[in-house]
Amino acid sequence: MKTSRSFYKKALIVTLSLCAAITVGVPLYRYSLPEPEQCALCELAYRCHAPALMNLATGEILEMRVYEPDPARPWEPAEEQRTGYFRISNGAGLRGWCDGGIAAHAELRGGVAMNDRLFCRRCRLLLAVADNRGYAILDLHDPERFRPYAIIKGQTYEINGYTVSIESGQKPFCLTITTTGHLLEE
């Protein structure tokens, strides 16, 4: 009996050690990579009012804006709005569409892994938490203090007067991300 208990104790210790190494090792690996000359996120030259989707493999960003931008401050919505404005249609590996109102949709299929070499250490660690399917939802209203959100089926977020919801897509293994604006609601 002592031999079997001793064996199980050792097996448990080895298993827990491996789990700890994997849990700690992945973030440490991301932290140990060299800094890029330009971080795909830190070097953004614009701000977004609406939530944005970032392809973490390419660094491309799609803003899910449903309001017309202010001519003087394009990162804010214009004071007078017409309905049906939609800024994106296709890009960053996504297909987007508008339902004619104040909602924009994007269909997300399984993505590829985050390209760590595109991002600085700080952004790598922040994005790694939200990385799911190779994309993340971003609040870029203040690029100095951006906030990533994970794309998880059934999740809903409130970001700058928009509701972002993630649901099953029409095709198998797809998710639909819907961004609904509330600015024109009375």
SEGU-181165 format. One record per atom (N, C-alpha, C): x, y, z. Coordinates in steps of 0.05 Angstrom, whole numbers, padded with zeros to 5 digits, always signed. Layout:
XYZ
...
% end
This chain:
+00016-00024+00000
+00000+00000+00000
+00017+00025+00000
+00039+00026+00015
+00056+00049+00016
+00067+00057-00011
+00074+00036-00027
+00085+00042-00053
+00064+00056-00070
+00039+00047-00070
+00019+00059-00087
+00012+00087-00078
+00010+00092-00052
+00005+00119-00042
+00028+00138-00049
+00052+00128-00046
+00075+00144-00053
+00076+00151-00083
+00068+00131-00099
+00067+00135-00128
+00047+00157-00135
+00023+00155-00123
+00002+00174-00128
+00009+00202-00119
+00023+00204-00096
+00032+00230-00086
+00051+00243-00106
+00070+00227-00115
+00090+00237-00135
+00076+00245-00161
+00058+00228-00170
+00043+00234-00195
+00028+00260-00192
+00015+00264-00169
+00000+00289-00164
+00019+00313-00163
+00041+00311-00151
+00061+00333-00150
+00071+00339-00178
+00077+00319-00194
+00086+00324-00221
+00064+00337-00238
+00040+00328-00235
+00017+00339-00250
+00013+00368-00242
+00012+00374-00216
+00009+00402-00207
+00032+00420-00216
+00056+00409-00216
+00079+00424-00225
+00077+00431-00254
+00068+00412-00271
+00065+00417-00299
+00043+00437-00304
+00021+00436-00290
-00001+00455-00292
+00009+00483-00285
+00024+00485-00264
+00035+00511-00255
+00054+00522-00276
+00071+00504-00287
+00091+00513-00308
+00076+00523-00332
+00055+00510-00341
+00040+00518-00364
+00026+00545-00358
+00013+00546-00335
-00002+00571-00328
+00017+00595-00326
+00040+00591-00314
+00059+00613-00311
+00076+00617-00336
+00082+00595-00349
+00100+00596-00372
+00090+00611-00396
+00064+00608-00403
+00053+00622-00426
+00055+00652-00423
+00045+00664-00400
+00049+00693-00397
+00079+00701-00397
+00096+00685-00384
+00124+00692-00384
+00136+00691-00412
+00128+00672-00428
+00137+00671-00456
+00129+00696-00470
+00104+00705-00467
+00094+00729-00480
+00110+00753-00471
+00117+00753-00445
+00132+00776-00434
+00161+00776-00443
+00172+00752-00449
+00200+00750-00455
+00206+00756-00485
+00186+00757-00502
+00191+00764-00530
+00202+00792-00533
+00218+00798-00553
+00228+00825-00557
+00206+00844-00564
+00210+00869-00557
+00191+00890-00564
+00192+00896-00594
+00168+00900-00607
+00169+00907-00635
+00177+00936-00638
+00185+00944-00662
+00191+00972-00667
+00167+00990-00662
+00144+00980-00672
+00118+00994-00668
+00097+00974-00659
+00084+00979-00637
+00063+00962-00627
+00038+00969-00644
+00024+00948-00653
+00000+00952-00670
-00022+00966-00655
-00022+00965-00629
-00043+00978-00613
-00034+01005-00602
-00011+01006-00591
-00001+01032-00580
+00003+01053-00601
+00009+01046-00625
+00015+01065-00646
-00010+01073-00662
-00034+01066-00652
-00058+01075-00666
-00059+01105-00667
-00065+01116-00691
-00065+01145-00694
-00093+01156-00691
-00113+01140-00684
-00140+01150-00682
-00154+01138-00658
-00175+01152-00650
-00192+01143-00628
-00218+01134-00640
-00232+01116-00627
-00258+01106-00636
-00279+01111-00615
-00302+01120-00624
-00325+01123-00605
-00338+01096-00601
-00342+01082-00623
-00355+01056-00621
-00335+01034-00614
-00346+01012-00604
-00328+00989-00599
-00315+00980-00625
-00292+00968-00623
-00277+00959-00647
-00270+00930-00643
-00267+00916-00665
-00258+00888-00665
-00229+00888-00676
-00211+00875-00662
-00184+00873-00671
-00177+00845-00678
-00166+00841-00702
-00155+00816-00711
-00128+00814-00698
-00124+00796-00679
-00100+00795-00664
-00077+00781-00679
-00083+00769-00702
-00062+00757-00718
-00050+00778-00737
-00066+00798-00745
-00056+00818-00764
-00054+00846-00753
-00067+00852-00731
-00068+00878-00719
-00088+00897-00732
-00104+00887-00751
-00124+00903-00764
-00148+00908-00745
-00159+00932-00747
-00181+00940-00730
-00206+00947-00747
-00229+00939-00738
-00254+00945-00750
-00271+00960-00729
-00278+00985-00734
-00295+00999-00716
-00324+00994-00723
-00340+00986-00703
-00368+00980-00708
-00386+01004-00703
-00380+01026-00717
-00393+01052-00713
-00420+01051-00728
-00441+01060-00714
-00467+01062-00727
-00477+01091-00728
-00461+01110-00718
-00468+01138-00719
-00449+01153-00737
-00459+01174-00748
-00442+01192-00764
-00423+01206-00746
-00397+01208-00755
-00378+01221-00738
-00380+01252-00739
-00372+01265-00718
-00371+01294-00717
-00349+01303-00737
-00354+01322-00754
-00333+01331-00773
-00308+01341-00760
-00310+01355-00738
-00287+01367-00724
-00273+01347-00706
-00288+01329-00694
-00277+01309-00676
-00288+01281-00684
-00275+01268-00703
-00286+01243-00714
-00287+01220-00695
-00275+01223-00671
-00277+01201-00651
-00302+01204-00635
-00318+01225-00640
-00344+01229-00626
-00366+01229-00647
-00390+01221-00639
-00413+01222-00658
-00422+01251-00662
-00432+01256-00687
-00442+01283-00693
-00467+01288-00677
-00473+01314-00672
-00497+01321-00656
-00523+01314-00670
-00523+01318-00697
-00547+01311-00712
-00541+01285-00727
-00559+01266-00724
-00555+01240-00736
-00577+01232-00755
-00569+01217-00775
-00588+01203-00792
-00586+01173-00785
-00607+01158-00787
-00605+01130-00780
-00594+01115-00804
-00583+01092-00799
-00573+01074-00821
-00544+01079-00828
-00529+01096-00814
-00501+01099-00819
-00486+01075-00810
-00468+01065-00827
-00453+01041-00819
-00426+01044-00833
-00405+01042-00817
-00378+01048-00828
-00364+01024-00840
-00369+01000-00831
-00354+00978-00842
-00371+00959-00858
-00359+00944-00876
-00374+00923-00889
-00357+00897-00888
-00332+00899-00897
-00314+00876-00896
-00286+00886-00888
-00272+00869-00874
-00244+00876-00867
-00235+00860-00843
-00209+00857-00840
-00196+00843-00818
-00207+00814-00816
-00214+00803-00839
-00224+00776-00839
-00253+00773-00830
-00268+00795-00828
-00296+00795-00819
-00314+00805-00841
-00339+00796-00839
-00360+00807-00857
-00380+00821-00839
-00385+00846-00846
-00403+00862-00829
-00428+00871-00845
-00450+00877-00831
-00474+00887-00843
-00490+00903-00823
-00508+00919-00834
-00526+00935-00817
-00554+00927-00823
-00571+00927-00802
-00599+00918-00806
-00617+00942-00812
-00606+00965-00819
-00622+00988-00827
-00628+01007-00803
-00622+00999-00780
-00628+01015-00756
-00602+01025-00744
-00599+01022-00718
-00575+01030-00704
-00560+01007-00693
-00559+00985-00709
-00544+00962-00700
-00526+00952-00723
-00501+00945-00717
-00482+00935-00736
-00476+00906-00727
-00471+00889-00746
-00465+00861-00740
-00439+00853-00755
-00425+00835-00742
-00401+00823-00755
-00402+00793-00749
-00395+00777-00769
-00394+00748-00766
-00366+00740-00762
-00361+00724-00741
-00335+00716-00733
-00332+00686-00735
-00314+00677-00751
-00308+00648-00752
-00283+00643-00735
-00276+00618-00732
-00252+00612-00717
-00228+00627-00728
-00213+00640-00712
-00190+00655-00721
-00164+00640-00716
-00143+00654-00719
-00117+00642-00713
-00106+00654-00688
-00084+00644-00679
-00073+00653-00653
-00062+00682-00656
-00061+00695-00633
-00050+00722-00632
-00021+00722-00640
-00014+00742-00657
+00014+00745-00665
+00027+00763-00644
+00041+00751-00625
+00053+00765-00603
+00073+00786-00612
+00085+00782-00635
+00107+00799-00645
+00096+00826-00655
+00070+00829-00657
+00058+00855-00666
+00054+00874-00643
+00055+00864-00618
+00048+00880-00595
+00070+00882-00575
+00070+00905-00560
+00090+00908-00538
+00082+00890-00515
+00099+00889-00495
+00094+00871-00472
+00068+00878-00458
+00063+00903-00453
+00039+00911-00439
+00014+00903-00454
+00013+00909-00480
-00010+00902-00496
-00013+00872-00499
+00009+00857-00501
+00008+00828-00503
-00007+00816-00479
+00001+00826-00456
-00011+00815-00431
-00041+00822-00428
-00047+00847-00436
-00075+00856-00435
-00092+00841-00455
-00082+00838-00479
-00097+00824-00500
-00099+00794-00496
-00079+00782-00483
-00079+00754-00479
-00103+00745-00462
-00112+00763-00444
-00135+00757-00427
-00160+00756-00444
-00162+00773-00464
-00186+00775-00481
-00184+00758-00506
-00161+00748-00513
-00158+00732-00537
-00175+00708-00538
-00193+00707-00557
-00210+00684-00561
-00217+00684-00591
-00210+00662-00605
-00214+00659-00633
-00197+00678-00650
-00176+00690-00638
-00158+00707-00653
-00168+00736-00655
-00189+00743-00640
-00201+00770-00641
-00206+00779-00613
-00209+00806-00610
-00217+00817-00584
-00234+00842-00590
-00252+00848-00572
-00268+00873-00574
-00252+00893-00558
-00250+00918-00569
-00234+00938-00556
-00250+00964-00552
-00246+00976-00529
-00256+01003-00524
-00232+01022-00529
-00233+01036-00552
-00210+01054-00559
-00218+01083-00558
-00238+01090-00541
-00245+01118-00539
-00221+01134-00528
-00206+01123-00510
-00182+01134-00500
-00159+01114-00505
-00144+01117-00527
-00124+01097-00534
-00103+01093-00513
-00098+01113-00497
-00078+01111-00476
-00087+01090-00455
-00113+01088-00451
-00124+01069-00432
-00145+01051-00444
-00137+01038-00466
-00156+01020-00479
-00164+00997-00461
-00187+00986-00467
-00196+00963-00451
-00205+00940-00470
-00193+00917-00467
-00201+00894-00484
-00224+00878-00470
-00241+00866-00487
-00263+00849-00478
-00261+00823-00493
-00265+00801-00479
-00264+00774-00492
-00290+00769-00508
-00287+00755-00529
-00310+00747-00546
-00319+00719-00537
-00340+00719-00521
-00350+00695-00509
-00380+00693-00515
-00388+00670-00526
-00416+00666-00533
-00434+00671-00509
-00455+00688-00514
-00474+00694-00493
-00467+00719-00476
-00443+00730-00480
-00434+00753-00464
-00446+00779-00476
-00451+00798-00459
-00460+00825-00467
-00444+00845-00452
-00435+00866-00466
-00420+00888-00454
-00433+00915-00460
-00430+00934-00442
-00438+00962-00447
-00412+00978-00450
-00409+00990-00474
-00385+01005-00480
-00392+01032-00493
-00387+01054-00480
-00392+01081-00491
-00419+01085-00503
-00440+01076-00490
-00467+01080-00500
-00475+01060-00522
-00460+01039-00525
-00466+01017-00543
-00470+00992-00527
-00487+00974-00536
-00489+00947-00525
-00476+00928-00545
-00457+00913-00536
-00444+00893-00553
-00453+00865-00543
-00465+00850-00560
-00474+00823-00552
-00462+00802-00571
-00456+00779-00561
-00443+00758-00576
-00462+00734-00575
-00470+00724-00599
-00489+00702-00601
-00480+00682-00621
-00493+00659-00622
-00486+00639-00643
-00493+00651-00670
-00475+00645-00689
-00479+00655-00716
-00498+00637-00732
-00504+00645-00756
-00522+00629-00773
-00509+00604-00784
-00482+00605-00787
-00467+00582-00797
-00455+00568-00773
-00449+00542-00776
-00436+00527-00754
-00409+00539-00747
-00403+00538-00722
-00377+00548-00711
-00372+00578-00715
-00394+00593-00719
-00391+00622-00723
-00405+00636-00699
-00395+00660-00693
-00408+00677-00674
-00416+00703-00688
-00438+00715-00680
-00447+00741-00690
-00443+00761-00668
-00429+00782-00674
-00424+00804-00655
-00442+00827-00663
-00460+00835-00646
-00479+00857-00652
-00472+00880-00635
-00469+00903-00648
-00464+00928-00634
-00489+00946-00638
-00503+00953-00616
-00527+00969-00618
-00522+00995-00604
-00527+01017-00618
-00524+01044-00607
-00549+01053-00592
-00545+01069-00571
-00568+01079-00555
-00570+01109-00555
-00554+01122-00572
-00553+01151-00572
-00579+01164-00581
-00593+01152-00600
-00618+01163-00611
-00643+01154-00596
-00640+01138-00575
-00663+01129-00560
-00673+01152-00542
-00698+01155-00541
-00710+01176-00524
-00724+01163-00501
% end
